[in-house]
Amino acid sequence: MDKEKRKIISRLRRIEGQVRGLQRLIENEASCVDVLTQVSAVTSAIKKTGAKIISTHMKTCLSESFGTKGTGQDDFQTALSRFIDLS
């Protein structure tokens, strides 16, 4: 889990850098095309990070959560619905 956690933190730090770059683009009045391209890259990176978190959760925590009579499953389904914009 520690290895996966480090990978996720690393992804989030890269995203943080992308967001700072996006802020600089706006401050420097970059073209809308450049700004929207960067927004798209940040959005994609966030979604991929969320998918990695889900994958890691399914491999480790989910099986432990199901041992508590479905409570973990309900919580996970709610969080997953939020992530994929179904709720």
N, C-alpha and C positions, 0 to 999 in steps of 0.2 A: 504493500500500500504506500509506503514512503516513496518508492520510485515513481509511482503514478501521481502522487501528490506533488512531487517536485516538477513533474512534467506539466501538470495543470497550472501550477504557480508560474512556471516559465512562460506558458502560453498567455496567461493573464498579464504578465509583464510586457510581453510583445504587444498585446492589445493596448495596454496603457500607452506605449510609445506611439502606436498608430493613432490613438485619440489625440495625443499631444500634437502629432503631425497634422491632423485634421484641424485642430485649433489654429495652428500656424498658417495653414492654407487660408482659413477664413480671415484671420487677422491681416494677412498679406493680400487680401482680395483676389485670390486665385480664381480661375474660371470655374463656372458651375460644373463643367464636365469633370475637372480635376477633383473638386470637392465631392461630387456624387460618386466618383470612382473610389475615393478613399472611404466614404460612408459604406459603400458596398463591401469593400474589403474588411472593414471593422465588423459589419453585420455578419458576414460569413465567418470570420474568426470567432465571434461570440457563439454562433450556432454550433460550430465545430467543437468548441470548448464545452458547451453544454452537452453535446452528444458524447464526448469523452467522459464527462462526469457521470452521465447516465450509464454508460458502459461499465465504468469502474464500480458504480453503485450496484449494478446488477450482478457483477462478479463476486463482490465481497459482502456488502452490507445487506443486500436484499434477502439473502437466504437467512441471515440472522434475524432480520425484522419479521419474517414470516413465522418465526417461532413464537411470536407474541400474539397468536390467534388473529392474524389478519390486520391488526392495527397498522403495522408498517406498510402493508400492501395498500391500504386506503390512502395513507399519507403519500406514498410514492406515486400512486395513480393521480392524485390531486396535483402534485408537483409536476409530473409529466404532462398533464393537461395544460398547465400554465405555460410550460416550456414550448409546447407545440400550438399554443393559442386556441385550445378547444374549450376552455372554460369561460 
